Amino acid sequence: MGRLFTPFFWCCLVVFSCNQFIEKAGIHIPIVHAYLDDLLSAGIVLGFALAFQQQLTFRNAAYIFSFWHSVVFVVWYSLLFEVVFPQFDARHHADVLDVLAYSLGAVAFHFLGNKPAPLLLNLPKRSVKKLP
């Protein structure tokens, strides 16, 4: 399973998990608590999406995302988490530095995590039945 994802994905996931554990343990580091999850989100979300596309959608280990995939991620997460959610949920608040963190994470993903898959899963070919 580890070979389906890039080392960058695993690094982001491990750091994110450690950060969550530290927060749940009651250790609060303000700048880390505020922005680290946002910075890591692109590596995790785009890394998972890339593996899904390579393995299941296109079945092409060489497939990688264009720069525009990262741009769409940043715009989507910025609108969702900085505009929409703060209007409906008091736990969310808009912060322009979150958008910067999404952007930096997306750039890091584009250069460090947007890589061809080391292998393709050996999945049976799907046949598409034509409708009468």
Residue pairs with C-beta under 8 A, 6 or more apart in sequence:
2 10
3 117
3 118
3 119
4 51
4 55
4 117
4 119
4 121
5 47
5 48
5 51
6 47
6 50
6 112
6 113
6 115
8 43
8 47
8 108
8 109
8 112
8 113
8 115
9 43
9 44
9 47
9 48
9 51
9 113
11 43
12 40
12 43
12 44
12 47
12 113
13 40
13 43
13 44
15 36
15 40
16 36
16 37
16 40
16 44
19 32
19 33
19 36
19 37
19 40
22 29
23 33
34 95
34 97
35 97
35 98
35 101
38 98
38 101
38 102
38 105
39 101
39 102
39 104
39 105
39 108
40 105
41 77
41 102
41 105
42 70
42 73
42 74
42 77
42 102
42 105
42 106
42 108
42 109
43 105
43 108
43 109
43 112
43 113
45 73
46 65
46 69
46 70
46 73
46 106
46 109
46 113
46 114
47 109
47 113
49 65
49 69
50 63
50 64
50 65
50 113
50 114
51 117
53 63
53 65
54 60
54 61
54 63
54 116
54 117
54 120
55 117
55 120
55 121
55 123
56 123
59 120
59 123
60 120
61 116
61 117
61 118
61 119
61 120
62 116
63 116
63 117
64 114
64 115
64 116
65 110
65 114
67 110
70 106
70 107
70 109
70 110
70 114
71 106
73 102
73 106
74 99
74 102
74 103
74 106
77 102
78 98
78 99
78 102
81 92
81 98
82 94
82 95
82 96
82 98
82 99
83 94
85 92
86 92
86 93
86 94
